[in-house]
Amino acid sequence: MTKRPLALDDATLPFWHYCSGHQQVIEFDSTGCDCPVPMINAMAGLQRIAQTGETLVMINGFEPLGLYDRVRGCFDWKVQPLDDKRVMVVFTPKPGCDTVDFSDRYCKGG
């Protein structure tokens, strides 16, 4: 698997693109970042995969619970705890969803 840098509009962290099996994947790591950086980048990635059908991998220092309510019904996700207390959240888009406001990229809780 070769990861290639990916330029993504409105992202504030590096994104990477690679192929895993037959699935195209984009990934970013917001470990150690304060709010709203993980949300800003998650929404940028989710906006892209809603259009492309890719998978988004988000690596973070905590589970992004506030993000789930915003995208419920439009994306599926699986959470995998990592050995170093980080989490990997893998998002896949559901077809035909147009109810997410991707411009709302800020945390509600601080």
DSSP file (Angstrom, degrees, kcal/mol; ACC not computed):
  #  RESIDUE AA STRUCTURE BP1 BP2  ACC     N-H-->O    O-->H-N    N-H-->O    O-->H-N    TCO  KAPPA ALPHA  PHI   PSI    X-CA   Y-CA   Z-CA
    1    1 A M              0   0    0      0, 0.0     2,-0.6     0, 0.0    19,-0.1   0.000 360.0 360.0 360.0 122.4    0.0    0.0    0.0
    2    2 A T        -     0   0    0     17,-0.1     2,-0.4     2,-0.0    17,-0.3  -0.936 360.0-149.1-109.6 119.5    1.5    3.3   -1.1
    3    3 A K        -     0   0    0     -2,-0.6    15,-0.2    15,-0.1    13,-0.0  -0.738  13.5-166.6 -88.8 132.8    0.0    6.4    0.5
    4    4 A R  E     -A   17   0A   0     13,-2.7    13,-2.8    -2,-0.4    -2,-0.0  -0.936  28.1-103.7-117.6 141.4    0.0    9.5   -1.6
    5    5 A P  E     -A   16   0A   0      0, 0.0     2,-0.4     0, 0.0    11,-0.2  -0.312  35.5-156.2 -60.0 146.1   -0.6   13.1   -0.4
    6    6 A L  E     -A   15   0A   0      9,-2.2     9,-0.7     2,-0.0     2,-0.5  -0.989   9.7-142.0-130.3 122.8   -4.0   14.4   -1.2
    7    7 A A        -     0   0    0     -2,-0.4     2,-0.4     7,-0.1     9,-0.0  -0.742  26.0-176.0 -82.9 125.9   -5.0   18.1   -1.5
    8    8 A L    >   -     0   0    0     -2,-0.5     3,-1.8     3,-0.1    37,-0.1  -0.987  28.2-113.1-130.2 126.1   -8.4   18.6   -0.1
    9    9 A D  T 3  S+     0   0    0     -2,-0.4     3,-0.1     1,-0.3    -2,-0.0  -0.278  98.9   6.6 -56.1 137.4  -10.3   21.9   -0.1
   10   10 A D  T 3  S+     0   0    0      1,-0.2    -1,-0.3     2,-0.0     2,-0.2   0.402  93.8 135.2  71.0   0.3  -10.9   23.3    3.4
   11   11 A A    <   -     0   0    0     -3,-1.8    -1,-0.2     1,-0.1    -3,-0.1  -0.555  36.6-171.0 -77.8 144.6   -8.7   20.7    5.1
   12   12 A T        +     0   0    0     25,-0.2    -1,-0.1    -2,-0.2    25,-0.0   0.395  69.5  56.6-113.0  -1.7   -6.2   22.0    7.7
   13   13 A L  S    S-     0   0    0     24,-0.1     2,-0.1    25,-0.1    17,-0.1  -0.861  97.7 -86.9-123.0 160.2   -4.3   18.7    8.1
   14   14 A P        -     0   0    0      0, 0.0    15,-0.5     0, 0.0     2,-0.3  -0.442  41.4-158.4 -65.5 138.5   -2.5   16.5    5.7
   15   15 A F  E     -A    6   0A   0     -9,-0.7    -9,-2.2    13,-0.1     2,-0.3  -0.874   2.1-155.5-114.0 152.7   -4.7   13.9    3.9
   16   16 A W  E     -AB   5  27A   0     11,-2.3    11,-2.3    -2,-0.3     2,-0.4  -0.942   1.3-153.4-128.5 149.3   -3.5   10.7    2.3
   17   17 A H  E     +AB   4  26A   0    -13,-2.8   -13,-2.7    -2,-0.3     2,-0.3  -0.977  26.7 145.5-124.2 136.1   -4.9    8.6   -0.5
   18   18 A Y  E     - B   0  25A   0      7,-2.4     7,-3.3    -2,-0.4     2,-0.5  -0.967  42.8-109.4-157.9 170.6   -4.4    4.9   -1.0
   19   19 A C  E     - B   0  24A   0     -2,-0.3     2,-0.5   -17,-0.3     5,-0.2  -0.926  21.3-170.7-110.2 131.9   -6.0    1.7   -2.2
   20   20 A S  E >   - B   0  23A   0      3,-3.0     3,-2.1    -2,-0.5     2,-0.5  -0.937  69.4 -48.7-122.0 105.7   -6.9   -1.1    0.3
   21   21 A G  T 3  S-     0   0    0     -2,-0.5    -2,-0.0     1,-0.3     0, 0.0  -0.591 122.7 -26.4  65.5-120.8   -8.0   -4.2   -1.6
   22   22 A H  T 3  S+     0   0    0     -2,-0.5     2,-0.4    -3,-0.1    -1,-0.3   0.343 120.0  98.6-102.5   4.6  -10.5   -2.8   -4.1
   23   23 A Q  E <   -B   20   0A   0     -3,-2.1    -3,-3.0    31,-0.0     2,-0.4  -0.801  67.6-137.1-101.7 131.7  -11.5    0.2   -2.0
   24   24 A Q  E     -B   19   0A   0     -2,-0.4    31,-2.2    -5,-0.2     2,-0.4  -0.709  29.6-166.1 -80.8 133.6  -10.1    3.7   -2.5
   25   25 A V  E     -Bc  18  55A   0     -7,-3.3    -7,-2.4    -2,-0.4     2,-0.4  -0.951  18.7-165.3-127.8 139.9   -9.3    5.3    0.9
   26   26 A I  E     -Bc  17  56A   0     29,-2.8    31,-2.8    -2,-0.4     2,-0.3  -0.956  20.1-174.5-118.2 148.4   -8.5    8.8    2.2
   27   27 A E  E     +Bc  16  57A   0    -11,-2.3   -11,-2.3    -2,-0.4     2,-0.3  -0.986  15.0 176.8-144.5 146.4   -7.1    9.3    5.6
   28   28 A F  E     - c   0  58A   0     29,-2.0    31,-2.2    -2,-0.3     2,-0.5  -0.978  19.7-141.5-144.8 159.5   -6.1   11.9    8.1
   29   29 A D  E     + c   0  59A   0    -15,-0.5    31,-0.2    -2,-0.3    29,-0.1  -0.965  20.2 170.6-125.5 113.8   -4.7   12.0   11.6
   30   30 A S    >   +     0   0    0     29,-3.0     3,-2.2    -2,-0.5    31,-0.3   0.107  26.5 147.8-108.0  20.2   -5.9   14.6   14.0
   31   31 A T  T 3  S+     0   0    0     28,-0.4     3,-0.1     1,-0.3    29,-0.1  -0.320  72.2  13.7 -55.7 132.3   -4.3   13.1   17.1
   32   32 A G  T 3  S+     0   0    0      1,-0.3     2,-0.3    -2,-0.0    -1,-0.3   0.399  96.9 128.1  83.0  -3.3   -3.3   15.8   19.6
   33   33 A C    <   -     0   0    0     -3,-2.2    -1,-0.3     1,-0.0     2,-0.2  -0.660  52.8-133.0 -89.0 141.5   -5.4   18.5   17.8
   34   34 A D    >   -     0   0    0     -2,-0.3     3,-1.9     1,-0.1    -1,-0.0  -0.502  46.1 -49.3 -85.8 159.9   -7.8   20.6   19.8
   35   35 A C  T 3  S+     0   0    0      1,-0.3    -1,-0.1     2,-0.2    71,-0.1  -0.430 119.4  26.9 -60.7 136.2  -11.4   21.4   18.7
   36   36 A P  T 3> S+     0   0    0      0, 0.0     4,-2.9     0, 0.0    -1,-0.3  -0.921 104.2  77.4-102.5  13.6  -12.4   22.3   16.1
   37   37 A V  H <> S+     0   0    0     -3,-1.9     4,-2.1     1,-0.2     5,-0.3   0.898  96.7  47.2 -57.4 -47.5   -9.5   20.9   14.0
   38   38 A P  H  > S+     0   0    0      0, 0.0     4,-2.4     0, 0.0    -1,-0.2   0.920 115.7  46.6 -60.2 -39.9  -10.8   17.2   14.0
   39   39 A M  H  > S+     0   0    0      2,-0.2     4,-2.6     1,-0.2     5,-0.2   0.920 110.1  52.5 -67.2 -43.9  -14.3   18.3   13.1
   40   40 A I  H  X S+     0   0    0     -4,-2.9     4,-1.7     1,-0.2    -1,-0.2   0.930 115.7  40.4 -56.9 -46.9  -13.1   20.7   10.3
   41   41 A N  H  X S+     0   0    0     -4,-2.1     4,-2.4    -5,-0.2    -1,-0.2   0.853 112.5  54.2 -75.5 -34.9  -11.1   17.9    8.7
   42   42 A A  H  X S+     0   0    0     -4,-2.4     4,-3.0    -5,-0.3     5,-0.2   0.937 110.2  47.5 -62.0 -45.2  -13.7   15.2    9.2
   43   43 A M  H  X S+     0   0    0     -4,-2.6     4,-2.2     2,-0.2    -2,-0.2   0.878 110.8  51.7 -66.0 -36.4  -16.3   17.3    7.5
   44   44 A A  H  X S+     0   0    0     -4,-1.7     4,-1.6    -5,-0.2    -1,-0.2   0.930 114.3  43.7 -63.2 -44.3  -13.9   18.1    4.6
   45   45 A G  H  X S+     0   0    0     -4,-2.4     4,-2.5     2,-0.2    -2,-0.2   0.907 113.2  50.5 -67.2 -41.9  -13.2   14.3    4.2
   46   46 A L  H  X S+     0   0    0     -4,-3.0     4,-2.0     1,-0.2    -1,-0.2   0.880 106.6  55.4 -65.0 -37.5  -16.8   13.3    4.5
   47   47 A Q  H  X S+     0   0    0     -4,-2.2     4,-0.8    -5,-0.2    -1,-0.2   0.913 110.1  47.1 -60.8 -41.4  -17.9   15.9    1.9
   48   48 A R  H >X S+     0   0    0     -4,-1.6     4,-1.9     1,-0.2     3,-1.2   0.951 112.1  47.1 -65.6 -48.8  -15.4   14.3   -0.5
   49   49 A I  H 3X S+     0   0    0     -4,-2.5     4,-2.4     1,-0.3    -1,-0.2   0.780 102.7  64.1 -70.3 -22.4  -16.4   10.7    0.1
   50   50 A A  H 3< S+     0   0    0     -4,-2.0    -1,-0.3    -5,-0.2    -2,-0.2   0.821 113.4  35.7 -63.3 -28.9  -20.1   11.6   -0.2
   51   51 A Q  H << S+     0   0    0     -3,-1.2    -2,-0.2    -4,-0.8    -1,-0.2   0.765 127.7  34.0 -92.5 -30.0  -19.3   12.5   -3.8
   52   52 A T  H  < S-     0   0    0     -4,-1.9    -3,-0.2    -5,-0.1    -2,-0.2   0.694  92.7-127.2-103.8 -21.5  -16.7    9.9   -4.7
   53   53 A G     <  +     0   0    0     -4,-2.4    -4,-0.1    -5,-0.2   -29,-0.1   0.517  61.2 140.2  82.1   5.0  -17.8    6.7   -2.7
   54   54 A E        -     0   0    0     -6,-0.2     2,-0.4   -31,-0.1   -29,-0.2  -0.109  55.2-108.6 -67.7 175.7  -14.3    6.4   -1.2
   55   55 A T  E     -c   25   0A   0    -31,-2.2   -29,-2.8    37,-0.1     2,-0.5  -0.875  24.6-144.1-105.6 142.6  -13.8    5.4    2.4
   56   56 A L  E     -cD  26  91A   0     35,-2.3    35,-3.1    -2,-0.4     2,-0.5  -0.939   8.6-163.7-110.1 128.0  -12.6    7.9    5.0
   57   57 A V  E     -cD  27  90A   0    -31,-2.8   -29,-2.0    -2,-0.5     2,-0.5  -0.956   6.8-171.6-108.9 121.7  -10.2    6.9    7.8
   58   58 A M  E     -cD  28  89A   0     31,-2.8    31,-3.1    -2,-0.5     2,-0.5  -0.965   4.8-165.3-113.3 122.4  -10.0    9.3   10.7
   59   59 A I  E     +cD  29  88A   0    -31,-2.2   -29,-3.0    -2,-0.5   -28,-0.4  -0.938  23.6 161.4-106.6 129.1   -7.3    8.7   13.4
   60   60 A N  E     - D   0  87A   0     27,-2.4    27,-2.8    -2,-0.5   -29,-0.2  -0.941  52.0-117.5-146.9 161.8   -7.9   10.7   16.5
   61   61 A G  S    S+     0   0    0    -31,-0.3     2,-0.3    -2,-0.3   -30,-0.1   0.544 100.8  17.4 -79.1  -7.4   -7.0   10.9   20.2
   62   62 A F  S    S-     0   0    0     25,-0.1    25,-0.2    24,-0.0    -1,-0.1  -0.974  94.7 -86.0-155.9 160.8  -10.7   10.4   21.2
   63   63 A E        -     0   0    0     -2,-0.3     2,-2.1     1,-0.1     3,-0.2  -0.607  39.2-130.6 -74.7 129.2  -13.9    9.1   19.7
   64   64 A P    >>  +     0   0    0      0, 0.0     3,-1.3     0, 0.0     4,-1.0  -0.434  40.1 164.1 -82.3  68.8  -15.6   12.0   17.9
   65   65 A L  H >>  +     0   0    0     -2,-2.1     4,-0.8     1,-0.3     3,-0.5   0.839  69.8  58.1 -58.6 -37.5  -19.1   11.5   19.4
   66   66 A G  H 3> S+     0   0    0      1,-0.2     4,-0.7    -3,-0.2    -1,-0.3   0.759 101.1  58.2 -65.5 -23.8  -20.3   15.0   18.4
   67   67 A L  H <> S+     0   0    0     -3,-1.3     4,-1.3     1,-0.2     3,-0.5   0.849  93.9  65.8 -72.5 -34.8  -19.6   14.2   14.7
   68   68 A Y  H <X S+     0   0    0     -4,-1.0     4,-1.4    -3,-0.5     3,-0.4   0.883  96.8  52.9 -61.2 -41.7  -21.9   11.1   14.7
   69   69 A D  H  < S+     0   0    0     -4,-0.8    -1,-0.2     1,-0.2    -2,-0.2   0.855 107.8  53.4 -62.6 -33.3  -25.2   13.0   15.2
   70   70 A R  H  < S+     0   0    0     -4,-0.7    -1,-0.2    -3,-0.5    -2,-0.2   0.815 119.8  30.7 -69.7 -30.3  -24.3   15.3   12.3
   71   71 A V  H >X S+     0   0    0     -4,-1.3     3,-2.2    -3,-0.4     4,-1.4   0.419  82.5 131.0-113.6   0.5  -23.8   12.5    9.8
   72   72 A R  B 3< S+e   75   0A   0     -4,-1.4     4,-0.1     1,-0.3    -3,-0.0  -0.299  77.0  22.3 -56.4 134.4  -26.1    9.8   11.1
   73   73 A G  T 34 S+     0   0    0      2,-0.5    -1,-0.3     1,-0.0     3,-0.1   0.141 120.9  60.6  93.0 -19.1  -28.2    8.4    8.3
   74   74 A C  T <4 S+     0   0    0     -3,-2.2    20,-3.1     1,-0.3     2,-0.3   0.628 108.1  30.3-111.1 -21.0  -25.8    9.5    5.6
   75   75 A F  E  <  -eF  72  93A   0     -4,-1.4    -2,-0.5    18,-0.3     2,-0.3  -0.985  62.8-144.7-138.2 147.0  -22.7    7.6    6.6
   76   76 A D  E     - F   0  92A   0     16,-2.9    16,-2.5    -2,-0.3     2,-0.3  -0.801  25.5-172.9 -99.8 154.0  -21.9    4.3    8.3
   77   77 A W  E     - F   0  91A   0     -2,-0.3     2,-0.4    14,-0.2    14,-0.2  -0.997  18.5-158.6-148.6 153.6  -18.9    4.1   10.6
   78   78 A K  E     - F   0  90A   0     12,-1.6    12,-2.7    -2,-0.3     2,-0.5  -0.991  14.9-146.3-129.0 139.1  -16.9    1.6   12.6
   79   79 A V  E     - F   0  89A   0     -2,-0.4    10,-0.2    10,-0.2    -2,-0.0  -0.909  13.1-174.6-109.9 129.8  -14.6    2.4   15.5
   80   80 A Q  E     - F   0  88A   0      8,-2.9     8,-2.5    -2,-0.5     2,-0.1  -0.965  20.5-136.8-124.4 114.9  -11.4    0.5   16.2
   81   81 A P  E     - F   0  87A   0      0, 0.0     6,-0.2     0, 0.0     2,-0.2  -0.464  21.6-143.5 -65.1 139.5   -9.4    1.3   19.3
   82   82 A L    >   -     0   0    0      4,-3.0     3,-1.4    -2,-0.1     0, 0.0  -0.666  23.4-106.6-101.4 161.6   -5.7    1.5   18.7
   83   83 A D  T 3  S+     0   0    0      1,-0.3    -1,-0.1    -2,-0.2     4,-0.0   0.774 115.4  56.5 -59.2 -29.4   -3.0    0.3   21.0
   84   84 A D  T 3  S-     0   0    0      1,-0.0    -1,-0.3     2,-0.0     3,-0.1   0.041 123.4 -96.1 -97.4  26.9   -1.9    3.7   22.0
   85   85 A K  S <  S+     0   0    0     -3,-1.4    -2,-0.1     1,-0.3     2,-0.1   0.438  90.7 119.9  73.6   2.8   -5.4    4.9   23.3
   86   86 A R        -     0   0    0    -24,-0.1    -4,-3.0   -55,-0.0     2,-0.3  -0.401  55.4-135.2 -82.1 172.0   -6.2    6.5   19.9
   87   87 A V  E     -DF  60  81A   0    -27,-2.8   -27,-2.4    -6,-0.2     2,-0.5  -0.956   4.5-147.9-128.0 150.8   -9.1    5.5   17.8
   88   88 A M  E     -DF  59  80A   0     -8,-2.5    -8,-2.9    -2,-0.3     2,-0.5  -0.983  14.6-166.8-115.0 122.6   -9.5    4.8   14.1
   89   89 A V  E     -DF  58  79A   0    -31,-3.1   -31,-2.8    -2,-0.5     2,-0.6  -0.951   3.6-160.2-112.1 124.1  -13.0    5.6   12.8
   90   90 A V  E     -DF  57  78A   0    -12,-2.7   -12,-1.6    -2,-0.5     2,-0.4  -0.917   9.6-165.8-109.7 116.5  -13.7    4.3    9.3
   91   91 A F  E     -DF  56  77A   0    -35,-3.1   -35,-2.3    -2,-0.6   -14,-0.2  -0.822   8.5-176.0-104.1 137.8  -16.6    6.1    7.5
   92   92 A T  E     - F   0  76A   0    -16,-2.5   -16,-2.9    -2,-0.4   -37,-0.1  -0.995  26.7-118.8-128.6 140.0  -18.4    4.9    4.4
   93   93 A P  E     - F   0  75A   0      0, 0.0   -18,-0.3     0, 0.0   -19,-0.0  -0.446  14.7-137.2 -78.5 148.4  -21.1    6.9    2.6
   94   94 A K    >   -     0   0    0    -20,-3.1     3,-0.9    -2,-0.1   -41,-0.1  -0.811  36.9 -99.4 -95.4 145.3  -24.7    5.8    2.1
   95   95 A P  T 3  S+     0   0    0      0, 0.0    -1,-0.1     0, 0.0   -45,-0.0  -0.330  95.3  11.8 -67.5 144.1  -26.1    6.4   -1.3
   96   96 A G  T 3  S+     0   0    0      1,-0.2     2,-0.5   -46,-0.2   -46,-0.0   0.644  79.0 148.3  75.0  18.8  -28.3    9.4   -2.0
   97   97 A C    <   +     0   0    0     -3,-0.9    -1,-0.2   -23,-0.2   -23,-0.1  -0.755   9.2 155.7 -92.6 128.9  -27.8   11.4    1.1
   98   98 A D        +     0   0    0     -2,-0.5    -1,-0.1     1,-0.0   -24,-0.0   0.035  48.3  94.1-134.2  27.0  -28.0   15.2    0.8
   99   99 A T        +     0   0    0    -28,-0.1     2,-0.4     2,-0.1    -1,-0.0   0.483  55.9 101.2-102.3  -2.8  -29.0   16.2    4.3
  100  100 A V        -     0   0    0    -29,-0.1     2,-1.2     1,-0.0     3,-0.1  -0.705  63.9-143.4 -87.7 130.7  -25.6   16.9    5.8
  101  101 A D    >   -     0   0    0     -2,-0.4     3,-1.5   -31,-0.2    -2,-0.1  -0.771  18.8-176.9 -88.9  93.9  -24.5   20.6    6.1
  102  102 A F  T 3  S+     0   0    0     -2,-1.2    -1,-0.2     1,-0.3   -55,-0.1   0.643  75.9  68.1 -70.3 -13.6  -20.8   20.2    5.3
  103  103 A S  T 3  S+     0   0    0      1,-0.1     2,-1.4    -3,-0.1    -1,-0.3   0.674  79.1  84.9 -78.3 -15.5  -20.2   23.9    5.9
  104  104 A D    <   +     0   0    0     -3,-1.5    -1,-0.1     1,-0.2    -3,-0.1  -0.695  51.9 150.3 -86.9  89.8  -21.0   23.5    9.6
  105  105 A R        +     0   0    0     -2,-1.4     2,-0.3     2,-0.1    -1,-0.2   0.109  33.0 100.1-112.2  19.6  -17.5   22.4   10.6
  106  106 A Y  S    S-     0   0    0    -67,-0.1     2,-0.2   -66,-0.1   -71,-0.0  -0.817  72.2-109.4-115.1 151.3  -17.2   23.6   14.2
  107  107 A C        -     0   0    0     -2,-0.3    -2,-0.1     1,-0.1    -1,-0.0  -0.454  14.1-154.8 -74.0 142.7  -17.6   21.9   17.5
  108  108 A K  S    S+     0   0    0     -2,-0.2    -1,-0.1     1,-0.1    -2,-0.0   0.757  91.2  47.4 -84.9 -27.3  -20.7   22.6   19.6
  109  109 A G              0   0    0      0, 0.0    -1,-0.1     0, 0.0    -2,-0.0   0.472 360.0 360.0-100.6  -1.7  -19.0   21.7   22.9
  110  110 A G              0   0    0    -76,-0.0   -75,-0.2   -74,-0.0    -2,-0.0   0.463 360.0 360.0 106.0 360.0  -15.7   23.5   22.8
